[in-house]
Amino acid sequence: MSTLVIKDLKVSVTENERERLILKGVNLTLNTGETHAIMGPNGTGKSTLSETIMGNPAYHVVGGSVTLDGEDLLSQTVDQRARAGLFLAMQYPAEIKGVTNVEFLRAAINARRPKDDPISVTDFLTDLDHNLGLLNMSSEMAERYLNEGFSGGEKKRNEILQLLMIKPRFAILDEIDSGLDIDALQVVAKGVNALKGPDFGTLMITHYQRLLNYIIPDYVHVMMDGRIVKTGDAELANTLEAEGYAGLRDDLGLDVPLTDDEEE
């Protein structure tokens, strides 16, 4: 079992030449074999948390720690974190012209293997064909440049294809349900569920309960104002769907502004 521990994490960003604190003390422990979901209104720091875990330099850690099996992650580069077994399925995947999906996937897989033991062509193609079929993707998509000209739904499926091929210890899924219709969402969920097991942990970030109908979490965490304010099981997501974030905030007696309040 592997364990990812986030302890009292505080993170800021630079806006108009001034630092603004976004994460104000996040505490979270994930073990392989578990599925966690983080929900919350806009502007509460959910995506900041995912980007910080993976090492995006735009986010400045001003306090706290992130460790994987006791090893400090915050001192590691993005590629070191990926080699250690972290994976981020991004909300807006980049398009990379000149690099095909196949080339990218083989390079990513081999980056986590000993240099003298690259994956064999046969094993790679067998796994690729299986996962393309699982996600209802054509073999032609594997030969296209990475995400170039892909629709939003195709990009999300491609992220899950990478997840299935790379087989990380922990996957952070940042709003993978955004912009997907029900059919595409079911396919993406099928891919994530295919990896479920004792050697794989998931942290999903989402606004909406519907994703959790297809990828059922063991734990649901609610973020507000840069902190996790409540943790429960999958039923907590149903409560949020019925009562909204403002209802939970008021029940908890929190003096926390929500983006939706400001827009009214």
Sequence and secondary structure as in RCSB ss.txt:
>XXXX:A:sequence
MSTLVIKDLKVSVTENERERLILKGVNLTLNTGETHAIMGPNGTGKSTLSETIMGNPAYHVVGGSVTLDGEDLLS
QTVDQRARAGLFLAMQYPAEIKGVTNVEFLRAAINARRPKDDPISVTDFLTDLDHNLGLLNMSSEMAERYLNEGF
SGGEKKRNEILQLLMIKPRFAILDEIDSGLDIDALQVVAKGVNALKGPDFGTLMITHYQRLLNYIIPDYVHVMMD
GRIVKTGDAELANTLEAEGYAGLRDDLGLDVPLTDDEEE
>XXXX:A:secstr
  EEEEEEEEEEEEETTEEEEEEEEEEEEEETT EEEEE  TTSSHHHHHHHHHT TTSEEEEEEEEETTEESTT
S HHHHHHHTEEEE SS   EEEEEHHHHHHHHHHHTS TT    HHHHHHHHHHHHHHTT  HHHHHSEETTT 
 HHHHHHHHHHHHHHH  SEEEEESTTTT  HHHHHHHHHHHHHT BTTBEEEEEES GGGGGTS  SEEEEEET
TEEEEEE HHHHHHHHHHHHHHHHHHHT     HHHHH 
